[in-house]
Amino acid sequence: MTVGSNKNPAASQAPIRRPRRRFCPSFLPEERGSKKCRPVKMILWAVLLLSHCRLGPSGAAAESTGLERIGTCGTRCSQGLHCKVRPDYLFPPQCLAATDALNTSSVFHNISLSTVMRCEGRQKCSLHLRMETVLQLAEPIRGLSICTATAGMMVNCQIFSFTRSSRERMSGSQVEVEHDCTTVSPNQRVQVMVKTVPSYCDITWSGTYDAPDCSSGDLRRHVPECITGRLSYDVNPEKRELSVSVSEMLDDHNYHLRLCYKDFICSGAGPNALIKKEEPVKSATLPYSQPLPCLCIEGWSAVMDAPRVQLCPFKDRLEELWFGVAFDPLEETLSWELVCPVPTGVALCQKRGDGVCVDLPQAFRNVTSGKVAFTEVDPHPQLCMKFTVGSQSWTRCPFADDRFQAWDVVVTRERGHEEAKMMSRVRATFSVGQCVKSAGPAACHITNTHTVHAEKNRAVSLNLTGELCNSCVQVRRLGMKYAATVVHCVELCNQSSPPRSVVVRQTSRDMTWVIVPVGVCLSGIIMATLVLHVLLTVYQRRKQKEHGNEKQTDPALDCVVPALQAHPHGGILVPDSPQCGNAEKANLISQ
């Protein structure tokens, strides 16, 4: 016997691999144990996963987008309970006192209200109120009374009576009653009251229910009261036109389009466009003048009291509101009108050299509509208007182009001496202070202050003391509610440079007012001179032509001078012409 003969023969063999057990659907017995069941199992897992995604965490959202459909409305009671429906009395009898056999606190259970939809076509659906009631049936109760009331409508009551045999059979048990024949409108509030029959004073349930509004996509597609059509648009800024297309509009009806300014109501901003129901392409072009944020496209079907849809393509263009700033130079009033209902903060501010606009004191207004005006305003290029909406701000400077600037400071330097003068277009009084520029964009330390009165269109000296080089002048117009405090600084003077004048914008602007009219007058004179010259030239040519015609018809000019003859001695003979009456002899013109 060899060594190792005592070992178990099975231990030396390779381990036996048993086939995996496959789980196949029980409804496919022929596939059990075969590989063909694996694809089926994978498909089942995929279907289960999809159903979980549809009915899982987002199931509520999915159900909320569509209402339950019913074919016909009706009343349904628990199995074994026979119900009959009839209208309730217009003036119901008074309630009765509850008997000892009734437990007033446990008669009604789980009363629920919901909305269902009944459709007769794709766009012919109506909403119905479904009422589900659980009732503890007792011997004194012969039925239910359900009443509904809406604003402006009469109370509608229905009685659901139980047959004697069925209520005797099911007395003491809970029964269910369901009714869904009450029609409601979108976004309608309904008052519901449930009572027993006969009516017992302490056994009553009441509640309020709000029907879904037209914000639901299901209602906008199928309920006529909610079908507004879907709008889409393209903007052509060059032509200032909106190309509007309409889809999902009410079948067999025309459609209206227009532009309007949205406020409490949408007021028209142009003519309406009518899209005929026969047209294959439902589109129209609407011109606009300004892309305001409250300019909206409004569309509605051509039916009575049709719901309307609005779409505002420029709702984010708030900067378009700040272009209506106006200034009256006679009244010295700066005004602006809010054309869209956007709550806006309006303030006057002074723009510094670093671009920051600092608010003037007591110059802030809150505007929700209409016009805002600031009186006694000194028009200066640094005076601006700031608009604030929420956390955003915009600044407009209506005097930046110097059109209305009333005054300026002129600093001249001649023969090493500097002099500051006030140039004003109006009669006004100014506060003038000499200061030294320090750190910061608006820091200027005042050394002395005095008052200067300026006449209209006359230069007046500011009477500043000391050297103006490397110093500043702070000027503010007095007698105005809103005026900018302007600082004019003189650069470091170079004494070695030839004498020159440092003149600010006012001088060049005044010279422009002189040079432009003179240039226009000279141009007119030159043009008039050229026209007169042309006329004289034409006149002279006409006179010469008439004079030449007279010479040809004069008899004294009819003579013909014979050809010049050469003289033998090298001269040219000019013969007498007896025909011309010339008695002189021929003269010899020697070479």
For each residue, the residues with C-beta under 8 A, 3 or more apart:
1: 5
2: 5
3:
4: 7
5: 1 2
6:
7: 4 11 12
8: 11 12
9: 12 13
10: 13
11: 7 8
12: 7 8 9
13: 9 10
14:
15:
16:
17:
18:
19:
20:
21:
22: 32 33 34 35 37 38
23: 37 41
24: 28 31 32 33 34 37 40 41
25: 28 31 37 40 41 44
26: 29
27:
28: 24 25 31 32 37 40
29: 26 32
30:
31: 24 25 28 34 36 37 40
32: 22 24 28 29 37
33: 22 24
34: 22 24 31 37
35: 22 38
36: 31 39 40
37: 22 23 24 25 28 31 32 34 40 41
38: 22 35 41 42
39: 36 42 43
40: 24 25 28 31 36 37 43 44
41: 23 24 25 37 38 44 45
42: 38 39 45 46
43: 39 40 46 47
44: 25 40 41 47 48
45: 41 42 48 49
46: 42 43 49 50
47: 43 44 50 51
48: 44 45 51 52
49: 45 46 52 53
50: 46 47 53 54
51: 47 48 54 55
52: 48 49 55 56
53: 49 50 56 58
54: 50 51 58 59 62
55: 51 52 59 62
56: 52 53 59
57:
58: 53 54 61 62
59: 54 55 56 62 63
60: 63 64
61: 58 64 65
62: 54 55 58 59 65 66
63: 59 60 66
64: 60 61 216
65: 61 62 216 217 218
66: 62 63 218
67: 115 116 117 127 212 216 218 219
68: 114 116 117
69: 116 117 118 119
70: 73 116 117 118 128 180
71: 118
72: 118
73: 70 118 128 180 181
74: 179 180 181
75: 83 85 160 177 178 179 181
76: 83 176 177 178 179
77: 81 82 83 160 162 175 176 177 178
78: 81 170 175 176 177
79:
80: 166 169 170
81: 77 78 137 162 166 167 170 175
82: 77 162 163 165 166
83: 75 76 77 143 160 161 162 177
84: 160 161 163
85: 75 158 159 160 179
86: 158 159 161
87: 157 158 159
88: 92 145 147 157 158 159
89: 92 93 157
90:
91:
92: 88 89 145 157 199
93: 89 198 199
94: 199
95: 195 199 200 201 204
96: 198 199 200 201
97: 200 201
98: 102 104 200 201 202 203
99: 102 140
100:
101: 138 139 140
102: 98 99 107 138 140 141 200 203
103: 106 107 136 138
104: 98 107 200 202 203
105:
106: 103 109 136
107: 102 103 104 135 136 138 141 196 203
108: 111 133 134 135 136 194 203 205
109: 106 134 135 136 174
110: 132 133 134
111: 108 131 132 133 134 194 205 207
112: 131 132
113: 129 130 131 132 190 192 207 209
114: 68 129 130 132
115: 67 127 128 129 130 184 211 212
116: 67 68 69 70 127 128 130 180
117: 67 68 69 70 125 126 127 128 218 222 223
118: 69 70 71 72 73 125 126 128
119: 69 122 124 125 126 222
120: 124 125
121: 124 125
122: 119 222 251
123: 221 222 224 227 250 251
124: 119 120 121 222 224
125: 117 118 119 120 121 222 223 224
126: 117 118 119 183 223
127: 67 115 116 117 183 184 185 186 211 212 219 223
128: 70 73 115 116 117 118 180 181 182 183 184
129: 113 114 115 148 180 182 183 184 190 192 209 211
130: 113 114 115 116 178 179 180
131: 111 112 113 146 178 179 180 182 192 194
132: 110 111 112 113 114 176 177 178
133: 108 110 111 144 146 176 177 178 194
134: 108 109 110 111 174 175 176
135: 107 108 109 141 144 174 175 176 177
136: 103 106 107 108 109 173 174
137: 81 141 162 167 170 171 172 173 174 175
138: 101 102 103 107 141 171 172
139: 101 167 168 171
140: 99 101 102 198 200
141: 102 107 135 137 138 162 167 196 197
142: 161 162 167 197 198
143: 83 159 160 161 162 196 197
144: 133 135 159 160 177 194 195 196 197
145: 88 92 157 158 159 160 194 195 196 197 199
146: 131 133 157 158 160 179 192 193 194
147: 88 155 156 157 158 192 193 194 195
148: 129 155 156 157 182 190 191 192 193
149: 153 154 155 156 190 191 193
150: 153 184 188 189 190 191
151: 188 189
152:
153: 149 150 156
154: 149
155: 147 148 149
156: 147 148 149 153 182
157: 87 88 89 92 145 146 147 148
158: 85 86 87 88 145 146 147 179
159: 85 86 87 88 143 144 145 197
160: 75 77 83 84 85 143 144 145 146 177 179 197
161: 83 84 86 142 143 197
162: 77 81 82 83 137 141 142 143 166 167
163: 82 84 166 167
164: 167 168
165: 82 168 169
166: 80 81 82 162 163 169 170
167: 81 137 139 141 142 162 163 164 170 171
168: 139 164 165 171
169: 80 165 166
170: 78 80 81 137 166 167 173 175
171: 137 138 139 167 168
172: 137 138
173: 136 137 170
174: 109 134 135 136 137
175: 77 78 81 134 135 137 170
176: 76 77 78 132 133 134 135
177: 75 76 77 78 83 132 133 135 144 160
178: 75 76 77 130 131 132 133
179: 74 75 76 85 130 131 146 158 160 182
180: 70 73 74 116 128 129 130 131
181: 73 74 75 128
182: 128 129 131 148 156 179 190
183: 126 127 128 129
184: 115 127 128 129 150 188 190 211
185: 127 188 211 225
186: 127 211 212 213 214 219 223 225 226
187: 210 211 212 213 214
188: 150 151 184 185 210 211
189: 150 151 208 209 210 211
190: 113 129 148 149 150 182 184 208 209 210 211
191: 148 149 150 206 207 208
192: 113 129 131 146 147 148 206 207 208 209
193: 146 147 148 149 204 205 206
194: 108 111 131 133 144 145 146 147 204 205 206
195: 95 144 145 147 199 200 203 204 205
196: 107 141 143 144 145 199 200 203
197: 141 142 143 144 145 159 160 161
198: 93 96 140 142
199: 92 93 94 95 96 145 195 196 203 204
200: 95 96 97 98 102 104 140 195 196 203
201: 95 96 97 98 204
202: 98 104
203: 98 102 104 107 108 195 196 199 200
204: 95 193 194 195 199 201
205: 108 111 193 194 195
206: 191 192 193 194
207: 111 113 191 192
208: 189 190 191 192
209: 113 129 189 190 192
210: 187 188 189 190
211: 115 127 129 184 185 186 187 188 189 190
212: 67 115 127 186 187 215 216 219
213: 186 187 216 219
214: 186 187 219 220 223 225 226 228 307
215: 212 219 220
216: 64 65 67 212 213 219 220 226
217: 65 220 221
218: 65 66 67 117 221 222
219: 67 127 186 212 213 214 215 216 222 223 226
220: 214 215 216 217 223 226 227 228 248
221: 123 217 218 227 248
222: 117 119 122 123 124 125 218 219 227
223: 117 125 126 127 186 214 219 220 226 227
224: 123 124 125 227 250
225: 185 186 214 307
226: 186 214 216 219 220 223 307
227: 123 220 221 222 223 224 248 249 250 301 307
228: 214 220 299 300 301 306 307 308 309
229: 246 247 248 249 250 255 299 300 301 309
230: 246 247 248 249 309
231: 244 245 246 297 299 309 311
232: 244 245 247
233: 242 243 244 245 297 311 313
234: 242 243
235: 241 242 291 313
236: 239 240 241 242 243
237: 240 291
238:
239: 236 287
240: 236 237 287 288 289
241: 235 236 285 286 287 288
242: 233 234 235 236 259 285 286 287 288 297 313
243: 233 234 236 283 284 285
244: 231 232 233 257 273 283 284 285 286 297 299
245: 231 232 233 282 283
246: 229 230 231 249 255 257 275 282 283 299
247: 229 230 232 282
248: 220 221 227 229 230
249: 227 229 230 246 253 255 275 282 301
250: 123 224 227 229 253 255 301 303 306
251: 122 123 277
252: 277
253: 249 250 277 301 302 303
254: 274 275 276 277 301 302
255: 229 246 249 250 274 275 277 282 299 300 301 302
256: 272 273 274 275 299 300 301 302
257: 244 246 272 273 274 275 284 286 297 298 299
258: 268 269 270 271 272 273 286 297 298
259: 242 268 269 270 286 288 295 296 297 298
260: 266 267 268 269 295 296 298 310
261: 266 267 269 292 294 295 296 339 340
262: 266 294 295 296 310 312 340 341
263: 266 267 294 340 341 369
264: 341
265:
266: 260 261 262 263 296 298 308 310
267: 260 261 263
268: 258 259 260 272
269: 258 259 260 261 288 295
270: 258 259 286 287 288
271: 258
272: 256 257 258 268
273: 244 256 257 258 284 285 286
274: 254 255 256 257 302
275: 246 249 254 255 256 257 279 282 283 284
276: 254 279
277: 251 252 253 254 255
278:
279: 275 276 282
280:
281:
282: 245 246 247 249 255 275 279
283: 243 244 245 246 275
284: 243 244 257 273 275
285: 241 242 243 244 273
286: 241 242 244 257 258 259 270 273 297
287: 239 240 241 242 270
288: 240 241 242 259 269 270 291 295
289: 240
290: 295 320
291: 235 237 288 295 313 314 317 320
292: 261 295 314 317 320 321 339 340
293: 312 314 315 316 317 318 320 321 340 342
294: 261 262 263 312 315 339 340 341 342
295: 259 260 261 262 269 288 290 291 292 312 313 314
296: 259 260 261 262 266 310 311 312 313
297: 231 233 242 244 257 258 259 286 310 311 312 313
298: 257 258 259 260 266 308 309 310
299: 228 229 231 244 246 255 256 257 308 309
300: 228 229 255 256 306 307 308 309
301: 227 228 229 249 250 253 254 255 256 306
302: 253 254 255 256 274 306
303: 250 253 306
304:
305:
306: 228 250 300 301 302 303
307: 214 225 226 227 228 300
308: 228 266 298 299 300
309: 228 229 230 231 298 299 300
310: 260 262 266 296 297 298
311: 231 233 296 297
312: 262 293 294 295 296 297 315
313: 233 235 242 291 295 296 297
314: 291 292 293 295 317 320
315: 293 294 312
316: 293
317: 291 292 293 314 320
318: 293 321 342 389 392 394
319: 322 394
320: 290 291 292 293 314 317 323
321: 292 293 318 324 338 339 340 342 344 387
322: 319 325 336 385 387 394 396
323: 320 396
324: 321 336 337 339
325: 322 334 335 336 385 396 398
326: 334 335 336 398
327: 333 334 335 377 379 398 399 404
328: 331 332 333 335
329: 332 379 404
330:
331: 328 375
332: 328 329 375 376 377 378 379 480
333: 327 328 373 374 375 376 377
334: 325 326 327 348 373 374 377 379 385 398 482
335: 325 326 327 328 371 372 373 374
336: 322 324 325 326 346 371 372 385
337: 324 370 371 372
338: 321 341 342 344 367 368 369 370 371 372
339: 261 292 294 321 324
340: 261 262 263 292 293 294 321
341: 262 263 264 294 338 368 369
342: 293 294 318 321 338 389
343: 366 367 368 389
344: 321 338 366 367 368 387 388 389
345: 364 365 366 367 387 388 389
346: 336 364 365 366 367 372 385 386 387 388
347: 359 360 363 364 365 385 386 388
348: 334 359 360 363 374 377 383 384 385 386 482
349: 357 358 359 360 363 383 384 385 386 395
350: 357 358 360 382 383 384 484 485
351: 355 356 357 382 383 384 395 397
352: 355 356 357 358 382 441 442
353: 441
354: 441
355: 351 352
356: 351 352 441
357: 349 350 351 352 384 386 395
358: 349 350 352 442
359: 347 348 349 363 364 386
360: 347 348 349 350 363 482
361:
362:
363: 347 348 349 359 360 374 482
364: 345 346 347 359
365: 345 346 347 372
366: 343 344 345 346
367: 338 343 344 345 346 370 372
368: 338 341 343 344
369: 263 338 341
370: 337 338 367
371: 335 336 337 338
372: 335 336 337 338 346 365 367
373: 333 334 335
374: 333 334 335 348 363 377 481 482
375: 331 332 333 481
376: 332 333 479 480 481 482
377: 327 332 333 334 348 374 383 480 481 482 483
378: 332 383 406 477 480 482 483 484
379: 327 329 332 334 383 399 404 405 406
380: 383 399 405 406 483 484 486
381: 397 399 400 401 402 405
382: 350 351 352 397 484 486
383: 348 349 350 351 377 378 379 380 397 399 482 483 484
384: 348 349 350 351 357 395 396 397 398 400
385: 322 325 334 336 346 347 348 349 395 396 397 398
386: 346 347 348 349 357 359 393 394 395
387: 321 322 344 345 346 393 394 395 396
388: 344 345 346 347 392 393
389: 318 342 343 344 345 392
390:
391:
392: 318 388 389
393: 386 387 388
394: 318 319 322 386 387
395: 349 351 357 384 385 386 387
396: 322 323 325 384 385 387
397: 351 381 382 383 384 385 400
398: 325 326 327 334 384 385 404
399: 327 379 380 381 383 402 403 404 405
400: 381 384 397
401: 381
402: 381 399 405 505 509
403: 399
404: 327 329 379 398 399
405: 379 380 381 399 402 408 425 506
406: 378 379 380 424 425 426 428 477
407: 422 423 424 425 426 428 430 454 475 477 506
408: 405 422 423 504 505 506
409: 420 421 422 423 462 473 475 486 488 504 506
410: 420 421 422 423 459 503 504 506 507
411: 418 419 420 421 468 473 488 490 502 503 504
412: 418 419 421 501 502 503
413: 416 417 418 419 493 499 500 501 502
414: 417 419 499 501
415: 499
416: 413 495 499
417: 413 414
418: 411 412 413 467 468 469 490 493
419: 411 412 413 414 461 468
420: 409 410 411 461 462 464 468 473 488
421: 409 410 411 412 459 460 461 462
422: 407 408 409 410 430 432 452 454 459 460 461 462 475
423: 407 408 409 410 459 506 507 510
424: 406 407 427 428 454 455 456 457 458 460
425: 405 406 407 456 457
426: 406 407 456
427: 424 454 455 456
428: 406 407 424 453 454 477 478 479
429: 451 452 453 454 477 478 479
430: 407 422 451 452 453 454 475 476 477 478
431: 449 450 451 475 476 477 478
432: 422 449 450 451 452 462 464 473 474 475
433: 446 447 448 449 450 473 474 475
434: 446 447 448 449 464 465 466 471 472 473 474
435: 444 445 446 447 471 472 473 474 487
436: 444 445 447 471 472
437: 443 444 471 472 487 489
438: 443 444 445
439: 443
440: 443
441: 352 353 354 356
442: 352 358 487
443: 437 438 439 440
444: 435 436 437 438 472 474 487
445: 435 436 438
446: 433 434 435 449 474
447: 433 434 435 436
448: 433 434 465
449: 431 432 433 434 446
450: 431 432 433 463
451: 429 430 431 432 478
452: 422 429 430 432 460 462 463
453: 428 429 430 460
454: 407 422 424 427 428 429 430 458 460
455: 424 427 458 460
456: 424 425 426 427
457: 424 425
458: 424 454 455
459: 410 421 422 423
460: 421 422 424 452 453 454 455
461: 419 420 421 422
462: 409 420 421 422 432 452 473
463: 450 452
464: 420 432 434 468 473
465: 434 448
466: 434 471
467: 418 471
468: 411 418 419 420 464 471 490 493
469: 418 490 491 492 493
470: 490 491 492 493
471: 434 435 436 437 466 467 468 489 490
472: 434 435 436 437 444 487 488 489 490
473: 409 411 420 432 433 434 435 462 464 487 488 489 490
474: 432 433 434 435 444 446 485 486 487
475: 407 409 422 430 431 432 433 485 486 487 488
476: 430 431 483 484 485 486
477: 378 406 407 428 429 430 431 480 483
478: 428 429 430 431 451 483
479: 376 428 429
480: 332 376 377 378 477 483
481: 374 375 376 377
482: 334 348 360 363 374 376 377 378 383
483: 377 378 380 383 476 477 478 480
484: 350 378 380 382 383 476
485: 350 474 475 476
486: 380 382 409 474 475 476
487: 435 437 442 444 472 473 474 475
488: 409 411 420 472 473 475 504
489: 437 471 472 473
490: 411 418 468 469 470 471 472 473 493 502
491: 469 470 502
492: 469 470
493: 413 418 468 469 470 490
494: 497
495: 416
496:
497: 494 500
498:
499: 413 414 415 416
500: 413 497
501: 412 413 414
502: 411 412 413 490 491
503: 410 411 412 506 507 508
504: 408 409 410 411 488 507
505: 402 408 508 509
506: 405 407 408 409 410 423 503 509 510
507: 410 423 503 504 510 511
508: 503 505 511 512
509: 402 505 506 512 513
510: 423 506 507 513 514
511: 507 508 514 515
512: 508 509 515 516
513: 509 510 516 517
514: 510 511 517 518
515: 511 512 518 519
516: 512 513 519 520
517: 513 514 520 521
518: 514 515 521 522
519: 515 516 522 523
520: 516 517 523 524
521: 517 518 524 525
522: 518 519 525 526
523: 519 520 526 527
524: 520 521 527 528
525: 521 522 528 529
526: 522 523 529 530
527: 523 524 530 531
528: 524 525 531 532
529: 525 526 532 533
530: 526 527 533 534
531: 527 528 534 535
532: 528 529 535 536
533: 529 530 536 537
534: 530 531 537 538
535: 531 532 538 539
536: 532 533 539 540
537: 533 534 540 541
538: 534 535 541 542
539: 535 536 542 543
540: 536 537 543 544
541: 537 538 544 545
542: 538 539 545 546
543: 539 540 546 547
544: 540 541 547 548
545: 541 542 548 549
546: 542 543 549 550
547: 543 544 550 551
548: 544 545 551 552
549: 545 546 552 553
550: 546 547 553 554
551: 547 548 554 557
552: 548 549 557
553: 549 550
554: 550 551 557 558
555: 558
556: 559 580 581
557: 551 552 554
558: 554 555
559: 556 577 579 580
560: 579
561: 577 580
562: 565 575 577
563:
564: 572 573 574
565: 562 572 573 575
566: 570 571 572 573
567: 570 571 572 573 588
568:
569:
570: 566 567 590 591
571: 566 567 588 589 590 591
572: 564 565 566 567 588 589
573: 564 565 566 567 586 588
574: 564 586 587 589
575: 562 565 586
576: 582 583 584 585 586
577: 559 561 562 580 582
578: 581 582
579: 559 560
580: 556 559 561 577
581: 556 578
582: 576 577 578
583: 576
584: 576 587
585: 576
586: 573 574 575 576
587: 574 584
588: 567 571 572 573
589: 571 572 574
590: 570 571
591: 570 571
